[in-house]
Amino acid sequence: MNAKLELVPASAGKRLGAAVFDWLGPAVVLGIAFGIGFAGITQSRSNGFIVYDTGLLVLLGSIALGMTIVYTCVLLGLEAHSGTTIGNGLMGIRSTDTDGYAPGAGVVFVRGIITGGMLLLAALASAVLLLLGWLGVAVLLLVPLLALAAAWAVVVVVSNTWDKDGKARGWQDKAAKSFVFDISAGRNPVVTGGIQGPYSFAPVELPPVQHVSSPAAVPHTNPATSPPLRPQAVPAQGNTAPLPPHNRNQWQPPAAVRPLSGMAQHPDDDVDRTQLRPDAQMPQARAVLRIRMDDGQDLQVANSALVGRNPAAMAGETVVQLIAVADPGRSISKTHLHLRGDGDGVWITDRNSTNGSAVTTPDGVQTRLLPGEPLYIRPGSTVHFGDRTFHLGQA
């Protein structure tokens, strides 16, 4: 786990540097392609009209635009999945959603529209003018429109400078409900548990175990049907021998408490003389197993339970409990773990999850679960699955 626990908002300088690294290449390609295309325009007269040959411009411009579109899709897809781009990686920053996980396609799309919206309008206006044959007007307007669009993009990128909340968010961040963090100066929330931070592996304090003694069994007799009591030889209190601690089946009562000779013996006659030892331990109720999630959710564990984003039993499988765990970063599989209560512990099995699972015992030893192989854990253990954890305890 990363030892840096703080989240540091990315500075305006790093944001601008990342944007330059991301879009300098496509800008150069477009500039070269359109520059050569405009330089290759020829004109001729036909029936008193000036005809412009823009074939080279259309060819090179189409190729450059196609490459830029493909590059943009790949770059935005990478950012949506991991919060990083070429520029973000070089500048040591990451974009996230409001929970601190990978932003997703919707967030990235809104950020892109806010930042590069005027550039898209400039390109669209120029294309329309070219299609209408107004080449002179297109050339006259293209340069100012591109300059204005570039200036707008720069202002949006560094707009977090005017954010009163610790310069944490720019205009595009507020519109898309996102953040940008400096992971070289602080923690990377995308891979360390989001805004809430890396989860502690220390055992969570649970309520103390409440020992409940079971009531002693009292035999009930029906006077109408029960046979009359036979006289029994009751030994003196001082001669009563203590019960041996082991192997009751082989123990014979001392001679002082054996039935008198000549008296009929009934298999249940000795029951009336059974005495409770002062140091005898009463049966105790089995402690209830509980799990506490890293977000504070506290649940009692049933005999059989499935844990995941949206757990579902397999065909023919009987499961008493389904435990759905919120995971915006999708680090947890749909059905990640299977739990089966057994005595004072739980058998836990990884259901072939994508990101795997591990168990940390109370003494700090961590063991990775092998898919499909159950592992027995006792209270005090912590289970790690994806970016989430839970602690097994008793109550």
Secondary structure, 3 states (H helix, E strand, C coil): CCCCCCCCECCHHHHHHHHHHHHHHHHHHHHHHHHHHHHCCEEEEECCEEEEECHHHHHHHHHHHHHHHHHHHHHHHHHHHHCCCHHHHHHCEEEEECCCCCCHHHHHHHHHHHHHHHHHHHHHHHHHHHHCCCHHHHHHHHHHHHHHHHHHHHHHHCHHHHCCCCCCCCHHHHHHCEEEEECCCCCCCCCCCCCCCCCCCCCCCCCCCCCCECCCCCCCCCCCCCCCCCCCCCCCHHHCCCCCCCCHHHCCCCHHHCCCCCCCCCCCHHHHHCCCCCCCCCCECCCCEEEEECCCCEEECCCEEEEECCCCCCCCCCCCEEEECCCCCCCCCCCCEEEEEECCEEEEEECCCCCCEEEECCCCCEEECCCCCCEEECCCCEEEECCEEEEEEEC
